[in-house]
Amino acid sequence: MTAVQAAFALRGRNPDVLTCIANLSNDEVFTPPEFANQMLDTLADAWAADHDGADLWADPTVKFLDPFTKSGVFLREITTRLTKGLAEVIPDLDERVDHILTTQVYGIAITHLTSLLARRSLYCSKWANGPHSIARSFDDPDGNIWFERTEHTWAGGTDRILTADERGNPVERTRDGRCTFCGASRRSLDRGAGFETHAYAFIHTDDIKARIAELFGDDMQFDVIVGNPPYQLDDGGHNNSATPIYQFFVEAAIKLDPGYIVMVTPSRWFAGGRGLDKYRERMLSDRRIRRLVDYPKLYDGFPGVKIRGGISYFLWNRDNEGPCTVQTMWDGEPVGEPVARYLDQFDVVVRWNQAVSILEKVLKRAESSLSARVSSQKPFGLRTFFHGAPTPHGLKDPIKLYGSQKVSWIERAEIPQNVEWVDSWKVLMSRVQGTSAAVERVYLGKPIVSGPSEACTETYLVAGLFDSELEAKHYATYLRTRFVRFLVSLRKSTQDAAKGVYTFVPDLPLVESWTDAKLYKRYGLTAAEVSFIESQIAEHDDLPFHEAVDDGVTDG
């Protein structure tokens, strides 16, 4: 067995080392080899459909780029496939592998550590031209896996200090501000030469084509861009508050104009979110996105990695526009048949194909949206951590205040805004609703029917204002239906239940108490559609809303 054969034989050992590596940070999530191969299968199917059934892996001219390589899994799996597919074109194994590694597969590492890891996965050596490398023609130790330290471009700082440059000369610089390319916080990531900058080369440029020419040569044109970009800036944000950056990588890849892009990202962009609204609009209107495979269940696509809202991968096909085939996966298996549809039918991606017909029936009636009733954040101008007095005793004009897991009292004069709402009947809804469970089936917290002389902190939204207690109770009962919570689920991908998640919910007359049975009948839902709603949304076996009480509240 030759050295090359031995190296590739190791690929079949169990366990595969790339299934055993822990993620480095929140922004650097490794792709499981099995998942990477599903993405490559999707790519190969599209290639065959566009090339009269030709085998992508039997073409010695196709060039692949992973512009955010971490473990090197995509490049390794591509190389494995090409090694088999090119056996007839280049019979000699050593020559074939050398051709693939030197002319077909390229990567841009995101850190120095991942560059070493990727080279070890691809070349079986951390040096592409080392004695143990299975490539034979590299002069450069980096081979086709590029990495150099890249700096952020800081702007907008106001906190200025006097310090020294590398030669000891006095200089003035700012300690704050953000990167003009990725929005990173200077306070968090301007840490000196001993730390990674997380200034990813692929998105820290005004001209990505010129940048790629610098790295790999002026005549470089990639046929396929594939991979798993960093998801968010690991710069002090946490979970939903962290700044997403994967959209920048997608946009840069499209600017390179390859034939195909296959990329896995969080699915939060389906419904917008922090910094993602414009990106979502562009993606929905791009008819070159021809396949979308969605994993809504927590931990399903990437076991052990907590990505709220799930993950998905898409296939972008430059020369083949049309509807996008959407497939939902659950426990690793497809749910129903894939459906070809235009993503911009709605202003968000409706991830369940079975939900489309239901939503069409609801929107066909052209009723007002419930979101017009719902307040924005901080309805009375009071932050979550604000608490009043434990009792109303001694207050001249006490207002009962619903806060985070407790009730307190404040003076009416202390309420900063929307004081006119205080004496209305109100329905309050928790701004945050969700659990750490792999499957979300509730989507909204329990409504609180709040009477006159009552207010709330930003823990809650005012979901509606009413003249009577009866109207408020009818409204609260409506919000607890499976029907309403199902429509909310189509726009809610994280724990955040802001007013936008109510956009699909119709604002119905409150002269009666709405039940699921009445709502199913009103919108003409079929037995199959009702069954789907009830498979997605849990029924509540307790009271439909909280009465206003003096001994505390919960938002569950």
MOBELRA-V67152 format. One record per residue. RES is the residue in three letters. SS is DSSP state (~ for helix, > for strand, _ for the rest). Layout:
res: (RES;RES)
ss: (SS;SS)
//
This chain:
res: (MET;THR;ALA;VAL;GLN;ALA;ALA;PHE;ALA;LEU;ARG;GLY;ARG;ASN;PRO;ASP;VAL;LEU;THR;CYS;ILE;ALA;ASN;LEU;SER;ASN;ASP;GLU;VAL;PHE;THR;PRO;PRO;GLU;PHE;ALA;ASN;GLN;MET;LEU;ASP;THR;LEU;ALA;ASP;ALA;TRP;ALA;ALA;ASP;HIS;ASP;GLY;ALA;ASP;LEU;TRP;ALA;ASP;PRO;THR;VAL;LYS;PHE;LEU;ASP;PRO;PHE;THR;LYS;SER;GLY;VAL;PHE;LEU;ARG;GLU;ILE;THR;THR;ARG;LEU;THR;LYS;GLY;LEU;ALA;GLU;VAL;ILE;PRO;ASP;LEU;ASP;GLU;ARG;VAL;ASP;HIS;ILE;LEU;THR;THR;GLN;VAL;TYR;GLY;ILE;ALA;ILE;THR;HIS;LEU;THR;SER;LEU;LEU;ALA;ARG;ARG;SER;LEU;TYR;CYS;SER;LYS;TRP;ALA;ASN;GLY;PRO;HIS;SER;ILE;ALA;ARG;SER;PHE;ASP;ASP;PRO;ASP;GLY;ASN;ILE;TRP;PHE;GLU;ARG;THR;GLU;HIS;THR;TRP;ALA;GLY;GLY;THR;ASP;ARG;ILE;LEU;THR;ALA;ASP;GLU;ARG;GLY;ASN;PRO;VAL;GLU;ARG;THR;ARG;ASP;GLY;ARG;CYS;THR;PHE;CYS;GLY;ALA;SER;ARG;ARG;SER;LEU;ASP;ARG;GLY;ALA;GLY;PHE;GLU;THR;HIS;ALA;TYR;ALA;PHE;ILE;HIS;THR;ASP;ASP;ILE;LYS;ALA;ARG;ILE;ALA;GLU;LEU;PHE;GLY;ASP;ASP;MET;GLN;PHE;ASP;VAL;ILE;VAL;GLY;ASN;PRO;PRO;TYR;GLN;LEU;ASP;ASP;GLY;GLY;HIS;ASN;ASN;SER;ALA;THR;PRO;ILE;TYR;GLN;PHE;PHE;VAL;GLU;ALA;ALA;ILE;LYS;LEU;ASP;PRO;GLY;TYR;ILE;VAL;MET;VAL;THR;PRO;SER;ARG;TRP;PHE;ALA;GLY;GLY;ARG;GLY;LEU;ASP;LYS;TYR;ARG;GLU;ARG;MET;LEU;SER;ASP;ARG;ARG;ILE;ARG;ARG;LEU;VAL;ASP;TYR;PRO;LYS;LEU;TYR;ASP;GLY;PHE;PRO;GLY;VAL;LYS;ILE;ARG;GLY;GLY;ILE;SER;TYR;PHE;LEU;TRP;ASN;ARG;ASP;ASN;GLU;GLY;PRO;CYS;THR;VAL;GLN;THR;MET;TRP;ASP;GLY;GLU;PRO;VAL;GLY;GLU;PRO;VAL;ALA;ARG;TYR;LEU;ASP;GLN;PHE;ASP;VAL;VAL;VAL;ARG;TRP;ASN;GLN;ALA;VAL;SER;ILE;LEU;GLU;LYS;VAL;LEU;LYS;ARG;ALA;GLU;SER;SER;LEU;SER;ALA;ARG;VAL;SER;SER;GLN;LYS;PRO;PHE;GLY;LEU;ARG;THR;PHE;PHE;HIS;GLY;ALA;PRO;THR;PRO;HIS;GLY;LEU;LYS;ASP;PRO;ILE;LYS;LEU;TYR;GLY;SER;GLN;LYS;VAL;SER;TRP;ILE;GLU;ARG;ALA;GLU;ILE;PRO;GLN;ASN;VAL;GLU;TRP;VAL;ASP;SER;TRP;LYS;VAL;LEU;MET;SER;ARG;VAL;GLN;GLY;THR;SER;ALA;ALA;VAL;GLU;ARG;VAL;TYR;LEU;GLY;LYS;PRO;ILE;VAL;SER;GLY;PRO;SER;GLU;ALA;CYS;THR;GLU;THR;TYR;LEU;VAL;ALA;GLY;LEU;PHE;ASP;SER;GLU;LEU;GLU;ALA;LYS;HIS;TYR;ALA;THR;TYR;LEU;ARG;THR;ARG;PHE;VAL;ARG;PHE;LEU;VAL;SER;LEU;ARG;LYS;SER;THR;GLN;ASP;ALA;ALA;LYS;GLY;VAL;TYR;THR;PHE;VAL;PRO;ASP;LEU;PRO;LEU;VAL;GLU;SER;TRP;THR;ASP;ALA;LYS;LEU;TYR;LYS;ARG;TYR;GLY;LEU;THR;ALA;ALA;GLU;VAL;SER;PHE;ILE;GLU;SER;GLN;ILE;ALA;GLU;HIS;ASP;ASP;LEU;PRO;PHE;HIS;GLU;ALA;VAL;ASP;ASP;GLY;VAL;THR;ASP;GLY)
ss: (_;_;~;~;~;~;~;~;~;~;~;~;_;_;_;_;~;~;~;_;_;_;_;_;>;_;_;>;_;_;_;_;~;~;~;~;~;~;~;~;~;~;~;~;~;~;~;~;~;~;_;_;_;_;_;~;~;~;_;_;_;_;_;>;>;>;>;>;>;_;_;_;~;~;~;~;~;~;~;~;~;~;~;~;~;_;_;_;_;_;_;_;~;~;~;~;~;~;~;~;~;~;~;_;>;>;>;>;>;_;_;~;~;~;~;~;~;~;~;~;~;~;~;_;_;_;_;_;_;_;_;_;_;_;_;_;_;_;_;_;_;_;_;_;>;>;_;_;_;_;_;_;_;>;>;_;_;_;_;>;>;>;>;>;_;_;_;_;_;>;>;>;>;>;_;_;_;>;>;_;_;_;_;_;>;~;~;~;~;_;_;_;_;_;_;_;_;_;_;_;_;_;_;_;_;_;_;~;~;~;~;~;~;~;~;~;_;_;_;_;_;_;_;>;>;>;>;_;_;_;_;>;_;_;_;_;_;_;~;~;~;_;_;>;_;~;~;~;~;~;~;~;~;~;~;_;_;_;_;>;>;>;>;>;>;>;~;~;~;~;~;_;_;_;_;_;~;~;~;~;~;~;~;~;~;_;_;_;>;>;>;>;>;>;>;_;_;_;_;_;_;_;_;_;_;_;_;_;_;_;>;>;>;>;>;>;>;_;_;_;_;_;_;>;>;>;>;>;>;>;_;_;>;>;>;>;>;>;>;>;>;_;~;~;~;_;_;_;_;_;_;_;~;~;~;~;~;~;~;~;~;~;~;~;_;_;_;_;>;~;~;~;_;_;_;_;_;_;_;_;_;_;_;_;_;_;_;_;>;_;_;_;_;_;_;_;_;>;>;>;>;>;_;_;_;_;>;>;>;>;>;~;~;~;_;_;_;_;~;~;~;_;_;_;>;>;>;>;>;>;_;>;_;_;_;_;_;_;_;_;_;_;_;_;_;_;>;>;>;>;_;_;_;>;>;>;_;_;_;>;>;>;>;>;>;>;_;_;~;~;~;~;~;~;~;~;~;~;~;_;_;~;~;~;~;~;~;~;~;_;_;_;_;_;_;>;_;_;~;~;~;~;_;_;_;>;_;_;_;_;_;_;_;_;_;~;~;~;~;~;~;~;_;_;_;_;~;~;~;~;~;~;~;~;~;~;_;_;_;_;_;_;_;_;>;>;_;_;_;_;_;_;_;_;_;_)
//
